[in-house]
Amino acid sequence: MNDQIIADIGKKVRSIRQQQNLKLHEVARSANISKSLLSKIENSRSVPSLPVLVSIIQALNMEFSTFFEGIEANSHTPYIHKKKEDYILTEKESAIGFIYQHILCKHANSVVVEVVILDLQPGSKRNFVTTDGYEFKYVLSGAVEYHIGEHIVEMQAGDSLFFDGRVPHVPVNTSDKNCSMLVVYLLTPPDIQAHG
């Protein structure tokens, strides 16, 4: 399936869910799927099977023709251009103050490349997580402590970090200002877990 169509489907599901003021777990329960799977679909990290997509559309009380309006295959080009207004803004329900702007998700053979901007607000909180792959972080502004296993790496604007995401990790903003990071995930499907 075309990567743009996958992104459009996920974006449409999230947009309709938010317009209806529905939580992830509410739609997931109605569609008889896990909250984790619905989150992956919304973030273009999982391609829904036809029965799953049908269940989600029904859980959103949408007509199929209405749901697919505006979703169409784009011509094949040798590049991907995304405008800032097309970035998908999300906040993890399992975290406080972790704001993600999803820029790109590209499936390439056995690897998924995902690019996001992560804004850590002052006082942000989240448990340690793991991801099934490698992660690259570049601090755009602010400062952050990155806890990776038993190690703590202090980072300032302009610093970068690359590590194995299978090691439990969490970023901690210890300042009273926002910290913004460019994050690149190199993930191996199908077990793509919560982002770090």
Disulfide bonds with the S-S distance in Angstrom:
none
